[in-house]
Amino acid sequence: MKQLSVREARAQFCTLIDAISHGETVVITRHGRKIAGLFPLHDAKKKLPSMKKFRESIKISGDSLSKTVINQRNEERY
């Protein structure tokens, strides 16, 4: 991760864009305080994991939820 002042970033903008496109992150500072970060967008758009594996990992036992709710309602009425 590179850290540059606003003045340095302005002077090296094209070089920074090249570095960012190769996966590097750049932090820009003003008066020694971090004010901005530049990062490649392909890292920011990571895909969420597939729900298929999660669904397959669920083991169903007993009655379905809807059937359980109906049975409990019927038991409460009588």
PDB file of N, CA, C and O in Angstrom:
ATOM      1  N   MET A   1       0.857  -1.180   0.000  1.00  0.00           N
ATOM      2  CA  MET A   1       0.000   0.000   0.000  1.00  0.00           C
ATOM      3  C   MET A   1       0.898   1.236   0.000  1.00  0.00           C
ATOM      4  O   MET A   1       1.765   1.404   0.858  1.00  0.00           O
ATOM      5  N   LYS A   2       0.662   2.085  -0.983  1.00  0.00           N
ATOM      6  CA  LYS A   2       1.401   3.340  -1.075  1.00  0.00           C
ATOM      7  C   LYS A   2       0.672   4.414  -0.297  1.00  0.00           C
ATOM      8  O   LYS A   2      -0.554   4.395  -0.191  1.00  0.00           O
ATOM      9  N   GLN A   3       1.433   5.349   0.246  1.00  0.00           N
ATOM     10  CA  GLN A   3       0.841   6.490   0.921  1.00  0.00           C
ATOM     11  C   GLN A   3       1.522   7.741   0.394  1.00  0.00           C
ATOM     12  O   GLN A   3       2.739   7.885   0.510  1.00  0.00           O
ATOM     13  N   LEU A   4       0.742   8.645  -0.185  1.00  0.00           N
ATOM     14  CA  LEU A   4       1.276   9.849  -0.806  1.00  0.00           C
ATOM     15  C   LEU A   4       0.492  11.074  -0.362  1.00  0.00           C
ATOM     16  O   LEU A   4      -0.679  10.984   0.009  1.00  0.00           O
ATOM     17  N   SER A   5       1.162  12.223  -0.406  1.00  0.00           N
ATOM     18  CA  SER A   5       0.468  13.478  -0.139  1.00  0.00           C
ATOM     19  C   SER A   5      -0.347  13.857  -1.376  1.00  0.00           C
ATOM     20  O   SER A   5      -0.172  13.273  -2.446  1.00  0.00           O
ATOM     21  N   VAL A   6      -1.222  14.820  -1.224  1.00  0.00           N
ATOM     22  CA  VAL A   6      -2.042  15.276  -2.341  1.00  0.00           C
ATOM     23  C   VAL A   6      -1.128  15.795  -3.457  1.00  0.00           C
ATOM     24  O   VAL A   6      -1.362  15.511  -4.632  1.00  0.00           O
ATOM     25  N   ARG A   7      -0.109  16.540  -3.099  1.00  0.00           N
ATOM     26  CA  ARG A   7       0.818  17.092  -4.090  1.00  0.00           C
ATOM     27  C   ARG A   7       1.518  15.970  -4.857  1.00  0.00           C
ATOM     28  O   ARG A   7       1.610  16.022  -6.084  1.00  0.00           O
ATOM     29  N   GLU A   8       2.013  14.956  -4.141  1.00  0.00           N
ATOM     30  CA  GLU A   8       2.683  13.832  -4.791  1.00  0.00           C
ATOM     31  C   GLU A   8       1.719  13.052  -5.691  1.00  0.00           C
ATOM     32  O   GLU A   8       2.074  12.653  -6.799  1.00  0.00           O
ATOM     33  N   ALA A   9       0.506  12.844  -5.201  1.00  0.00           N
ATOM     34  CA  ALA A   9      -0.492  12.104  -5.985  1.00  0.00           C
ATOM     35  C   ALA A   9      -0.833  12.850  -7.266  1.00  0.00           C
ATOM     36  O   ALA A   9      -0.976  12.238  -8.324  1.00  0.00           O
ATOM     37  N   ARG A  10      -0.963  14.162  -7.175  1.00  0.00           N
ATOM     38  CA  ARG A  10      -1.277  14.967  -8.352  1.00  0.00           C
ATOM     39  C   ARG A  10      -0.144  14.875  -9.385  1.00  0.00           C
ATOM     40  O   ARG A  10      -0.396  14.783 -10.586  1.00  0.00           O
ATOM     41  N   ALA A  11       1.082  14.901  -8.911  1.00  0.00           N
ATOM     42  CA  ALA A  11       2.230  14.855  -9.817  1.00  0.00           C
ATOM     43  C   ALA A  11       2.408  13.474 -10.450  1.00  0.00           C
ATOM     44  O   ALA A  11       2.936  13.362 -11.556  1.00  0.00           O
ATOM     45  N   GLN A  12       1.969  12.420  -9.750  1.00  0.00           N
ATOM     46  CA  GLN A  12       2.184  11.049 -10.222  1.00  0.00           C
ATOM     47  C   GLN A  12       0.886  10.345 -10.606  1.00  0.00           C
ATOM     48  O   GLN A  12       0.815   9.117 -10.552  1.00  0.00           O
ATOM     49  N   PHE A  13      -0.123  11.087 -10.985  1.00  0.00           N
ATOM     50  CA  PHE A  13      -1.446  10.506 -11.193  1.00  0.00           C
ATOM     51  C   PHE A  13      -1.444   9.332 -12.176  1.00  0.00           C
ATOM     52  O   PHE A  13      -2.019   8.284 -11.878  1.00  0.00           O
ATOM     53  N   CYS A  14      -0.815   9.487 -13.327  1.00  0.00           N
ATOM     54  CA  CYS A  14      -0.805   8.406 -14.326  1.00  0.00           C
ATOM     55  C   CYS A  14      -0.100   7.170 -13.787  1.00  0.00           C
ATOM     56  O   CYS A  14      -0.545   6.048 -14.031  1.00  0.00           O
ATOM     57  N   THR A  15       0.984   7.361 -13.061  1.00  0.00           N
ATOM     58  CA  THR A  15       1.702   6.234 -12.460  1.00  0.00           C
ATOM     59  C   THR A  15       0.830   5.545 -11.415  1.00  0.00           C
ATOM     60  O   THR A  15       0.821   4.317 -11.318  1.00  0.00           O
ATOM     61  N   LEU A  16       0.099   6.337 -10.633  1.00  0.00           N
ATOM     62  CA  LEU A  16      -0.793   5.765  -9.611  1.00  0.00           C
ATOM     63  C   LEU A  16      -1.895   4.933 -10.255  1.00  0.00           C
ATOM     64  O   LEU A  16      -2.222   3.857  -9.755  1.00  0.00           O
ATOM     65  N   ILE A  17      -2.470   5.405 -11.345  1.00  0.00           N
ATOM     66  CA  ILE A  17      -3.524   4.660 -12.034  1.00  0.00           C
ATOM     67  C   ILE A  17      -2.988   3.320 -12.512  1.00  0.00           C
ATOM     68  O   ILE A  17      -3.676   2.304 -12.410  1.00  0.00           O
ATOM     69  N   ASP A  18      -1.773   3.308 -13.028  1.00  0.00           N
ATOM     70  CA  ASP A  18      -1.166   2.040 -13.449  1.00  0.00           C
ATOM     71  C   ASP A  18      -0.988   1.093 -12.267  1.00  0.00           C
ATOM     72  O   ASP A  18      -1.287  -0.097 -12.366  1.00  0.00           O
ATOM     73  N   ALA A  19      -0.499   1.628 -11.147  1.00  0.00           N
ATOM     74  CA  ALA A  19      -0.290   0.797  -9.957  1.00  0.00           C
ATOM     75  C   ALA A  19      -1.619   0.240  -9.445  1.00  0.00           C
ATOM     76  O   ALA A  19      -1.700  -0.925  -9.055  1.00  0.00           O
ATOM     77  N   ILE A  20      -2.642   1.062  -9.448  1.00  0.00           N
ATOM     78  CA  ILE A  20      -3.967   0.637  -8.974  1.00  0.00           C
ATOM     79  C   ILE A  20      -4.537  -0.433  -9.889  1.00  0.00           C
ATOM     80  O   ILE A  20      -5.157  -1.388  -9.421  1.00  0.00           O
ATOM     81  N   SER A  21      -4.330  -0.277 -11.196  1.00  0.00           N
ATOM     82  CA  SER A  21      -4.859  -1.275 -12.131  1.00  0.00           C
ATOM     83  C   SER A  21      -4.160  -2.618 -11.981  1.00  0.00           C
ATOM     84  O   SER A  21      -4.675  -3.638 -12.437  1.00  0.00           O
ATOM     85  N   HIS A  22      -2.986  -2.627 -11.341  1.00  0.00           N
ATOM     86  CA  HIS A  22      -2.272  -3.876 -11.077  1.00  0.00           C
ATOM     87  C   HIS A  22      -2.546  -4.402  -9.665  1.00  0.00           C
ATOM     88  O   HIS A  22      -1.846  -5.296  -9.191  1.00  0.00           O
ATOM     89  N   GLY A  23      -3.560  -3.850  -8.994  1.00  0.00           N
ATOM     90  CA  GLY A  23      -3.995  -4.387  -7.705  1.00  0.00           C
ATOM     91  C   GLY A  23      -3.489  -3.654  -6.481  1.00  0.00           C
ATOM     92  O   GLY A  23      -3.784  -4.074  -5.362  1.00  0.00           O
ATOM     93  N   GLU A  24      -2.750  -2.590  -6.644  1.00  0.00           N
ATOM     94  CA  GLU A  24      -2.205  -1.875  -5.492  1.00  0.00           C
ATOM     95  C   GLU A  24      -3.225  -0.871  -4.949  1.00  0.00           C
ATOM     96  O   GLU A  24      -4.044  -0.336  -5.697  1.00  0.00           O
ATOM     97  N   THR A  25      -3.164  -0.628  -3.656  1.00  0.00           N
ATOM     98  CA  THR A  25      -4.023   0.357  -3.004  1.00  0.00           C
ATOM     99  C   THR A  25      -3.180   1.579  -2.669  1.00  0.00           C
ATOM    100  O   THR A  25      -2.029   1.451  -2.253  1.00  0.00           O
ATOM    101  N   VAL A  26      -3.755   2.764  -2.850  1.00  0.00           N
ATOM    102  CA  VAL A  26      -3.033   4.013  -2.604  1.00  0.00           C
ATOM    103  C   VAL A  26      -3.834   4.847  -1.615  1.00  0.00           C
ATOM    104  O   VAL A  26      -5.043   5.015  -1.770  1.00  0.00           O
ATOM    105  N   VAL A  27      -3.156   5.369  -0.599  1.00  0.00           N
ATOM    106  CA  VAL A  27      -3.777   6.257   0.379  1.00  0.00           C
ATOM    107  C   VAL A  27      -3.211   7.652   0.155  1.00  0.00           C
ATOM    108  O   VAL A  27      -1.999   7.832   0.034  1.00  0.00           O
ATOM    109  N   ILE A  28      -4.099   8.633   0.104  1.00  0.00           N
ATOM    110  CA  ILE A  28      -3.691  10.027  -0.113  1.00  0.00           C
ATOM    111  C   ILE A  28      -3.869  10.789   1.199  1.00  0.00           C
ATOM    112  O   ILE A  28      -4.902  10.690   1.862  1.00  0.00           O
ATOM    113  N   THR A  29      -2.844  11.545   1.551  1.00  0.00           N
ATOM    114  CA  THR A  29      -2.866  12.289   2.816  1.00  0.00           C
ATOM    115  C   THR A  29      -2.811  13.793   2.556  1.00  0.00           C
ATOM    116  O   THR A  29      -2.297  14.251   1.535  1.00  0.00           O
ATOM    117  N   ARG A  30      -3.347  14.530   3.496  1.00  0.00           N
ATOM    118  CA  ARG A  30      -3.235  15.998   3.489  1.00  0.00           C
ATOM    119  C   ARG A  30      -2.815  16.411   4.891  1.00  0.00           C
ATOM    120  O   ARG A  30      -3.503  16.113   5.867  1.00  0.00           O
ATOM    121  N   HIS A  31      -1.704  17.087   4.984  1.00  0.00           N
ATOM    122  CA  HIS A  31      -1.141  17.505   6.272  1.00  0.00           C
ATOM    123  C   HIS A  31      -0.949  16.306   7.205  1.00  0.00           C
ATOM    124  O   HIS A  31      -1.148  16.411   8.416  1.00  0.00           O
ATOM    125  N   GLY A  32      -0.560  15.168   6.623  1.00  0.00           N
ATOM    126  CA  GLY A  32      -0.261  13.980   7.418  1.00  0.00           C
ATOM    127  C   GLY A  32      -1.467  13.135   7.809  1.00  0.00           C
ATOM    128  O   GLY A  32      -1.306  12.086   8.432  1.00  0.00           O
ATOM    129  N   ARG A  33      -2.671  13.573   7.453  1.00  0.00           N
ATOM    130  CA  ARG A  33      -3.886  12.808   7.786  1.00  0.00           C
ATOM    131  C   ARG A  33      -4.430  12.138   6.538  1.00  0.00           C
ATOM    132  O   ARG A  33      -4.440  12.731   5.459  1.00  0.00           O
ATOM    133  N   LYS A  34      -4.875  10.917   6.686  1.00  0.00           N
ATOM    134  CA  LYS A  34      -5.443  10.174   5.553  1.00  0.00           C
ATOM    135  C   LYS A  34      -6.782  10.791   5.177  1.00  0.00           C
ATOM    136  O   LYS A  34      -7.656  10.983   6.022  1.00  0.00           O
ATOM    137  N   ILE A  35      -6.926  11.099   3.878  1.00  0.00           N
ATOM    138  CA  ILE A  35      -8.181  11.720   3.432  1.00  0.00           C
ATOM    139  C   ILE A  35      -8.872  10.932   2.329  1.00  0.00           C
ATOM    140  O   ILE A  35     -10.070  11.107   2.104  1.00  0.00           O
ATOM    141  N   ALA A  36      -8.131  10.060   1.633  1.00  0.00           N
ATOM    142  CA  ALA A  36      -8.751   9.319   0.526  1.00  0.00           C
ATOM    143  C   ALA A  36      -7.981   8.031   0.285  1.00  0.00           C
ATOM    144  O   ALA A  36      -6.802   7.907   0.614  1.00  0.00           O
ATOM    145  N   GLY A  37      -8.689   7.087  -0.295  1.00  0.00           N
ATOM    146  CA  GLY A  37      -8.070   5.826  -0.674  1.00  0.00           C
ATOM    147  C   GLY A  37      -8.456   5.472  -2.096  1.00  0.00           C
ATOM    148  O   GLY A  37      -9.606   5.650  -2.497  1.00  0.00           O
ATOM    149  N   LEU A  38      -7.507   4.975  -2.852  1.00  0.00           N
ATOM    150  CA  LEU A  38      -7.764   4.529  -4.212  1.00  0.00           C
ATOM    151  C   LEU A  38      -7.471   3.041  -4.272  1.00  0.00           C
ATOM    152  O   LEU A  38      -6.433   2.589  -3.787  1.00  0.00           O
ATOM    153  N   PHE A  39      -8.374   2.283  -4.862  1.00  0.00           N
ATOM    154  CA  PHE A  39      -8.212   0.832  -4.923  1.00  0.00           C
ATOM    155  C   PHE A  39      -8.816   0.322  -6.218  1.00  0.00           C
ATOM    156  O   PHE A  39      -9.688   0.974  -6.792  1.00  0.00           O
ATOM    157  N   PRO A  40      -8.364  -0.838  -6.687  1.00  0.00           N
ATOM    158  CA  PRO A  40      -8.912  -1.378  -7.935  1.00  0.00           C
ATOM    159  C   PRO A  40     -10.355  -1.823  -7.750  1.00  0.00           C
ATOM    160  O   PRO A  40     -10.694  -2.432  -6.736  1.00  0.00           O
ATOM    161  N   LEU A  41     -11.196  -1.525  -8.714  1.00  0.00           N
ATOM    162  CA  LEU A  41     -12.616  -1.879  -8.610  1.00  0.00           C
ATOM    163  C   LEU A  41     -12.855  -3.378  -8.682  1.00  0.00           C
ATOM    164  O   LEU A  41     -13.818  -3.870  -8.093  1.00  0.00           O
ATOM    165  N   HIS A  42     -12.021  -4.105  -9.375  1.00  0.00           N
ATOM    166  CA  HIS A  42     -12.255  -5.546  -9.462  1.00  0.00           C
ATOM    167  C   HIS A  42     -12.187  -6.195  -8.089  1.00  0.00           C
ATOM    168  O   HIS A  42     -12.805  -7.240  -7.885  1.00  0.00           O
ATOM    169  N   ASP A  43     -11.452  -5.609  -7.128  1.00  0.00           N
ATOM    170  CA  ASP A  43     -11.417  -6.130  -5.761  1.00  0.00           C
ATOM    171  C   ASP A  43     -12.687  -5.757  -4.997  1.00  0.00           C
ATOM    172  O   ASP A  43     -13.125  -6.492  -4.112  1.00  0.00           O
ATOM    173  N   ALA A  44     -13.271  -4.616  -5.344  1.00  0.00           N
ATOM    174  CA  ALA A  44     -14.448  -4.145  -4.628  1.00  0.00           C
ATOM    175  C   ALA A  44     -15.702  -4.906  -5.023  1.00  0.00           C
ATOM    176  O   ALA A  44     -16.680  -4.905  -4.276  1.00  0.00           O
ATOM    177  N   LYS A  45     -15.697  -5.557  -6.179  1.00  0.00           N
ATOM    178  CA  LYS A  45     -16.892  -6.245  -6.652  1.00  0.00           C
ATOM    179  C   LYS A  45     -16.744  -7.753  -6.533  1.00  0.00           C
ATOM    180  O   LYS A  45     -17.016  -8.484  -7.485  1.00  0.00           O
ATOM    181  N   LYS A  46     -16.318  -8.212  -5.381  1.00  0.00           N
ATOM    182  CA  LYS A  46     -16.195  -9.651  -5.181  1.00  0.00           C
ATOM    183  C   LYS A  46     -17.592 -10.255  -5.122  1.00  0.00           C
ATOM    184  O   LYS A  46     -18.509  -9.676  -4.540  1.00  0.00           O
ATOM    185  N   LYS A  47     -17.736 -11.395  -5.716  1.00  0.00           N
ATOM    186  CA  LYS A  47     -19.040 -12.049  -5.730  1.00  0.00           C
ATOM    187  C   LYS A  47     -19.331 -12.695  -4.384  1.00  0.00           C
ATOM    188  O   LYS A  47     -18.427 -13.142  -3.678  1.00  0.00           O
ATOM    189  N   LEU A  48     -20.580 -12.731  -4.057  1.00  0.00           N
ATOM    190  CA  LEU A  48     -21.006 -13.413  -2.845  1.00  0.00           C
ATOM    191  C   LEU A  48     -20.913 -14.919  -3.063  1.00  0.00           C
ATOM    192  O   LEU A  48     -21.044 -15.397  -4.190  1.00  0.00           O
ATOM    193  N   PRO A  49     -20.689 -15.658  -1.993  1.00  0.00           N
ATOM    194  CA  PRO A  49     -20.615 -17.111  -2.159  1.00  0.00           C
ATOM    195  C   PRO A  49     -21.953 -17.679  -2.619  1.00  0.00           C
ATOM    196  O   PRO A  49     -23.009 -17.104  -2.357  1.00  0.00           O
ATOM    197  N   SER A  50     -21.892 -18.794  -3.296  1.00  0.00           N
ATOM    198  CA  SER A  50     -23.088 -19.435  -3.817  1.00  0.00           C
ATOM    199  C   SER A  50     -23.950 -19.974  -2.680  1.00  0.00           C
ATOM    200  O   SER A  50     -23.439 -20.547  -1.718  1.00  0.00           O
ATOM    201  N   MET A  51     -25.231 -19.789  -2.797  1.00  0.00           N
ATOM    202  CA  MET A  51     -26.154 -20.304  -1.779  1.00  0.00           C
ATOM    203  C   MET A  51     -26.419 -21.792  -1.993  1.00  0.00           C
ATOM    204  O   MET A  51     -26.972 -22.451  -1.113  1.00  0.00           O
ATOM    205  N   LYS A  52     -26.036 -22.323  -3.135  1.00  0.00           N
ATOM    206  CA  LYS A  52     -26.304 -23.723  -3.448  1.00  0.00           C
ATOM    207  C   LYS A  52     -25.664 -24.649  -2.421  1.00  0.00           C
ATOM    208  O   LYS A  52     -26.313 -25.573  -1.932  1.00  0.00           O
ATOM    209  N   LYS A  53     -24.399 -24.410  -2.091  1.00  0.00           N
ATOM    210  CA  LYS A  53     -23.715 -25.249  -1.099  1.00  0.00           C
ATOM    211  C   LYS A  53     -24.381 -25.131   0.265  1.00  0.00           C
ATOM    212  O   LYS A  53     -24.529 -26.122   0.980  1.00  0.00           O
ATOM    213  N   PHE A  54     -24.784 -23.909   0.623  1.00  0.00           N
ATOM    214  CA  PHE A  54     -25.448 -23.698   1.909  1.00  0.00           C
ATOM    215  C   PHE A  54     -26.762 -24.466   1.967  1.00  0.00           C
ATOM    216  O   PHE A  54     -27.053 -25.135   2.958  1.00  0.00           O
ATOM    217  N   ARG A  55     -27.555 -24.369   0.902  1.00  0.00           N
ATOM    218  CA  ARG A  55     -28.843 -25.067   0.874  1.00  0.00           C
ATOM    219  C   ARG A  55     -28.660 -26.575   0.956  1.00  0.00           C
ATOM    220  O   ARG A  55     -29.427 -27.267   1.625  1.00  0.00           O
ATOM    221  N   GLU A  56     -27.631 -27.084   0.263  1.00  0.00           N
ATOM    222  CA  GLU A  56     -27.374 -28.520   0.293  1.00  0.00           C
ATOM    223  C   GLU A  56     -26.906 -28.987   1.658  1.00  0.00           C
ATOM    224  O   GLU A  56     -27.079 -30.155   2.007  1.00  0.00           O
ATOM    225  N   SER A  57     -26.309 -28.083   2.442  1.00  0.00           N
ATOM    226  CA  SER A  57     -25.803 -28.472   3.758  1.00  0.00           C
ATOM    227  C   SER A  57     -26.902 -28.565   4.821  1.00  0.00           C
ATOM    228  O   SER A  57     -26.687 -29.142   5.888  1.00  0.00           O
ATOM    229  N   ILE A  58     -28.071 -28.003   4.534  1.00  0.00           N
ATOM    230  CA  ILE A  58     -29.170 -28.016   5.501  1.00  0.00           C
ATOM    231  C   ILE A  58     -29.830 -29.393   5.492  1.00  0.00           C
ATOM    232  O   ILE A  58     -30.247 -29.892   4.447  1.00  0.00           O
ATOM    233  N   LYS A  59     -29.914 -29.986   6.661  1.00  0.00           N
ATOM    234  CA  LYS A  59     -30.556 -31.289   6.809  1.00  0.00           C
ATOM    235  C   LYS A  59     -31.944 -31.069   7.420  1.00  0.00           C
ATOM    236  O   LYS A  59     -32.072 -30.506   8.507  1.00  0.00           O
ATOM    237  N   ILE A  60     -32.960 -31.512   6.719  1.00  0.00           N
ATOM    238  CA  ILE A  60     -34.330 -31.337   7.188  1.00  0.00           C
ATOM    239  C   ILE A  60     -34.745 -32.591   7.950  1.00  0.00           C
ATOM    240  O   ILE A  60     -34.596 -33.716   7.472  1.00  0.00           O
ATOM    241  N   SER A  61     -35.268 -32.359   9.145  1.00  0.00           N
ATOM    242  CA  SER A  61     -35.778 -33.484   9.931  1.00  0.00           C
ATOM    243  C   SER A  61     -37.160 -33.115  10.453  1.00  0.00           C
ATOM    244  O   SER A  61     -37.418 -31.956  10.779  1.00  0.00           O
ATOM    245  N   GLY A  62     -38.016 -34.071  10.528  1.00  0.00           N
ATOM    246  CA  GLY A  62     -39.369 -33.812  11.010  1.00  0.00           C
ATOM    247  C   GLY A  62     -40.258 -33.208   9.936  1.00  0.00           C
ATOM    248  O   GLY A  62     -39.955 -33.258   8.744  1.00  0.00           O
ATOM    249  N   ASP A  63     -41.375 -32.631  10.399  1.00  0.00           N
ATOM    250  CA  ASP A  63     -42.344 -32.038   9.480  1.00  0.00           C
ATOM    251  C   ASP A  63     -41.838 -30.700   8.950  1.00  0.00           C
ATOM    252  O   ASP A  63     -40.917 -30.097   9.502  1.00  0.00           O
ATOM    253  N   SER A  64     -42.462 -30.258   7.871  1.00  0.00           N
ATOM    254  CA  SER A  64     -42.129 -28.945   7.324  1.00  0.00           C
ATOM    255  C   SER A  64     -42.602 -27.866   8.293  1.00  0.00           C
ATOM    256  O   SER A  64     -43.427 -28.127   9.168  1.00  0.00           O
ATOM    257  N   LEU A  65     -42.082 -26.669   8.135  1.00  0.00           N
ATOM    258  CA  LEU A  65     -42.449 -25.568   9.016  1.00  0.00           C
ATOM    259  C   LEU A  65     -43.935 -25.261   8.932  1.00  0.00           C
ATOM    260  O   LEU A  65     -44.589 -25.048   9.953  1.00  0.00           O
ATOM    261  N   SER A  66     -44.467 -25.240   7.721  1.00  0.00           N
ATOM    262  CA  SER A  66     -45.888 -24.914   7.577  1.00  0.00           C
ATOM    263  C   SER A  66     -46.760 -25.955   8.277  1.00  0.00           C
ATOM    264  O   SER A  66     -47.750 -25.609   8.922  1.00  0.00           O
ATOM    265  N   LYS A  67     -46.392 -27.225   8.148  1.00  0.00           N
ATOM    266  CA  LYS A  67     -47.167 -28.283   8.796  1.00  0.00           C
ATOM    267  C   LYS A  67     -47.057 -28.178  10.316  1.00  0.00           C
ATOM    268  O   LYS A  67     -48.040 -28.398  11.024  1.00  0.00           O
ATOM    269  N   THR A  68     -45.886 -27.847  10.817  1.00  0.00           N
ATOM    270  CA  THR A  68     -45.688 -27.681  12.258  1.00  0.00           C
ATOM    271  C   THR A  68     -46.533 -26.541  12.795  1.00  0.00           C
ATOM    272  O   THR A  68     -47.151 -26.670  13.852  1.00  0.00           O
ATOM    273  N   VAL A  69     -46.566 -25.423  12.076  1.00  0.00           N
ATOM    274  CA  VAL A  69     -47.360 -24.269  12.515  1.00  0.00           C
ATOM    275  C   VAL A  69     -48.844 -24.622  12.528  1.00  0.00           C
ATOM    276  O   VAL A  69     -49.552 -24.282  13.476  1.00  0.00           O
ATOM    277  N   ILE A  70     -49.314 -25.292  11.499  1.00  0.00           N
ATOM    278  CA  ILE A  70     -50.724 -25.694  11.435  1.00  0.00           C
ATOM    279  C   ILE A  70     -51.063 -26.624  12.593  1.00  0.00           C
ATOM    280  O   ILE A  70     -52.104 -26.458  13.229  1.00  0.00           O
ATOM    281  N   ASN A  71     -50.218 -27.582  12.872  1.00  0.00           N
ATOM    282  CA  ASN A  71     -50.457 -28.510  13.987  1.00  0.00           C
ATOM    283  C   ASN A  71     -50.496 -27.779  15.320  1.00  0.00           C
ATOM    284  O   ASN A  71     -51.351 -28.067  16.158  1.00  0.00           O
ATOM    285  N   GLN A  72     -49.586 -26.839  15.525  1.00  0.00           N
ATOM    286  CA  GLN A  72     -49.578 -26.093  16.786  1.00  0.00           C
ATOM    287  C   GLN A  72     -50.815 -25.222  16.915  1.00  0.00           C
ATOM    288  O   GLN A  72     -51.357 -25.093  18.013  1.00  0.00           O
ATOM    289  N   ARG A  73     -51.272 -24.631  15.843  1.00  0.00           N
ATOM    290  CA  ARG A  73     -52.495 -23.831  15.894  1.00  0.00           C
ATOM    291  C   ARG A  73     -53.693 -24.703  16.257  1.00  0.00           C
ATOM    292  O   ARG A  73     -54.529 -24.324  17.077  1.00  0.00           O
ATOM    293  N   ASN A  74     -53.758 -25.872  15.633  1.00  0.00           N
ATOM    294  CA  ASN A  74     -54.874 -26.781  15.923  1.00  0.00           C
ATOM    295  C   ASN A  74     -54.846 -27.240  17.371  1.00  0.00           C
ATOM    296  O   ASN A  74     -55.902 -27.341  17.995  1.00  0.00           O
ATOM    297  N   GLU A  75     -53.683 -27.518  17.922  1.00  0.00           N
ATOM    298  CA  GLU A  75     -53.573 -27.951  19.319  1.00  0.00           C
ATOM    299  C   GLU A  75     -53.980 -26.842  20.280  1.00  0.00           C
ATOM    300  O   GLU A  75     -54.557 -27.121  21.330  1.00  0.00           O
ATOM    301  N   GLU A  76     -53.691 -25.588  19.940  1.00  0.00           N
ATOM    302  CA  GLU A  76     -54.052 -24.473  20.805  1.00  0.00           C
ATOM    303  C   GLU A  76     -55.537 -24.223  20.820  1.00  0.00           C
ATOM    304  O   GLU A  76     -56.055 -23.716  21.815  1.00  0.00           O
ATOM    305  N   ARG A  77     -56.238 -24.554  19.771  1.00  0.00           N
ATOM    306  CA  ARG A  77     -57.664 -24.273  19.671  1.00  0.00           C
ATOM    307  C   ARG A  77     -58.487 -25.236  20.522  1.00  0.00           C
ATOM    308  O   ARG A  77     -59.585 -24.884  20.953  1.00  0.00           O
ATOM    309  N   TYR A  78     -57.980 -26.446  20.774  1.00  0.00           N
ATOM    310  CA  TYR A  78     -58.806 -27.432  21.472  1.00  0.00           C
ATOM    311  C   TYR A  78     -58.264 -27.807  22.796  1.00  0.00           C
ATOM    312  O   TYR A  78     -58.857 -28.629  23.496  1.00  0.00           O
TER     313      TYR A  78
END
